[in-house]
Amino acid sequence: AQIQLERTAERMTQNIPSIANCPRPFVDLPKLKLEDLSQTAQSTFMRVARYEAEAWLKQERQRHTWESAQSVKQSARSEKLDEWYEKKTKQEEEERQRQEELERKREEDEKEKEKLRRKRNEQLQKQVGKWAYEKDERDRERLKVVEQAGKEEEDRRKSFEERYRAKQKSELDEWQRKKAEKQNQEAMEAEQRRRRLKEEERERVREEQERKARAKAAKAARRRRSGGAPGG
């Protein structure tokens, strides 16, 4: 409560306008003490001090709760990270073993291929003429297949381009049709609004003329009544 009293006094001195030739008029004044105040003022400062203490305590409790939650989360993250490293190490070991097995199998396959290659070379040396003929036949057949595939691919490309252009043209025609319909609709709506405004203007003029006519008739009637009043 004493601290709150001192803060209030300090703010009060800062809010009071400065006096000419005396920029700090409250410097040498004695500090206010809580016991110097009335019982009502003391109770007020005590309530404020208690409110601030309760607010600080609530804030500290919230901070402690948050720090505890963060600690639990950090611990959970550490456990998950350890599990991830363990799992990753196991996966790397399994991958290394798999690669070694693949390498061993590849070497065996290479040896078997080499054996077969030597055997084929021996057979080719005996049948070089037949091999050359068959190779030439295979090359011609392969070239024919490649040419046919190229022709089919070109046909597909042309067909796709034609369908694409047709689709683009159809979409453009549809867009232009919708645009024309929209313009016609807007023109019709604008014409209807123009006619409606024109009709409303005519109605307004007619009503104005009728109002003026009624006013003129009423005025004439008043004149007639005022003219015949003495004779009555």
C-alpha positions, -999 to +999 in steps of 0.1 A: +000+000+000+029+024+008+044+017-026+011+024-043+008+056-024+043+067-036+035+058-072+003+079-070+021+109-055+048+106-082+022+106-110+004+135-095+036+156-095+042+147-131+007+157-141+008+192-125+020+219-149+055+233-142+058+267-126+080+294-142+115+296-127+107+265-106+109+234-128+109+209-099+087+224-071+081+190-054+117+177-051+123+186-015+088+178-001+087+149+024+074+116+012+038+107+021+033+079+045+003+057+046-003+063+083-006+101+076-037+096+055-073+092+067-087+058+074-108+059+042-077+068+021-057+041+038-084+015+031-085+026-006-047+022-010-048-011+008-075-024-016-055-013-046-023-029-031-042-061-024-057-061-060-022-057-075-008-084-053-036-108-062-031-099-099+007-105-096+001-138-078-024-149-105+001-140-132+029-159-115+006-190-112-002-188-148+035-184-157+043-214-136+016-235-151+027-225-186+064-233-178+053-266-164+033-274-196+063-263-217+086-286-197+062-315-202+061-308-240+099-305-242+103-338-224+078-354-248+096-340-277+129-353-264+115-388-260+100-386-295+134-374-309+152-403-292+127-427-307+131-411-341+169-414-339+167-450-328+143-458-356+164-439-381+196-458-370+177-491-373+165-482-408+199-471-419+214-504-407+187-524-425+193-503-456+230-510-454+224-547-451+200-546-480+225-527-501+252-553-492+229-581-502+221-564-534+257-558-542+265-595-535+236-606-558+248-581-584+283-596-584+268-631-587+246-619-616+277-603-632+296-635-630+267-654-644+263-629-672+300-631-680+298-669-682+268-666-705+285-639-726+315-661-732+292-690-742+273-668-766+306-655-781+316-691-787+283-697-804+285-665-824+319-674-837+304-706-851+273-690-866+285-655-875+267-655-908+234-665-894+238-640-866+245-612-890+214-620-910+191-623-880+205-590-867+198-572-899+163-586-899+158-574-863+171-540-871+147-536-901+118-548-879+128-524-851+131-495-876+097-503-890+082-504-854+099-471-846+086-455-878+051-468-872+052-456-836+064-421-848+036-420-873+010-429-847+024-404-823+022-377-850-014-387-858-023-385-821-006-351-818-025-338-848-058-352-836-052-336-802-044-303-817-076-304-839-097-313-808-080-286-788-087-260-815-123-272-819-128-270-781-112-235-780-134-223-808-165-238-792-157-221-759-150-188-777-184-191-795-201-199-763-185-170-745-194-146-773-230-160-773-233-155-736-217-120-739-243-111-766-271-124-745-259-105-715-256-073-735-291-078-749-304-084-714-287-054-701-300-033-730-335-045-724-332-039-686-319-004-693-348+003-717-372-009-692-357+013-665-358+043-689-394+037-697-402+032-660-385+064-651-402+082-680-436+068-669-429+078-633-419+113-645-452+115-664-471+103-634-453+129-612-461+157-637-498+146-638-500+145-600-484+179-598-508+193-623-538+178-605-524+192-572-521+226-587-556+223-602-571+213-569-552+242-552-565+266-578-601+253-574-598+255-537-585+291-539-613+301-563-638+285-539-625+305-510-627+336-530-663+329-539-672+322-503-654+354-491-671+374-518-706+362-509-701+365-471-715+401-466-747+394-485-754+364-464 
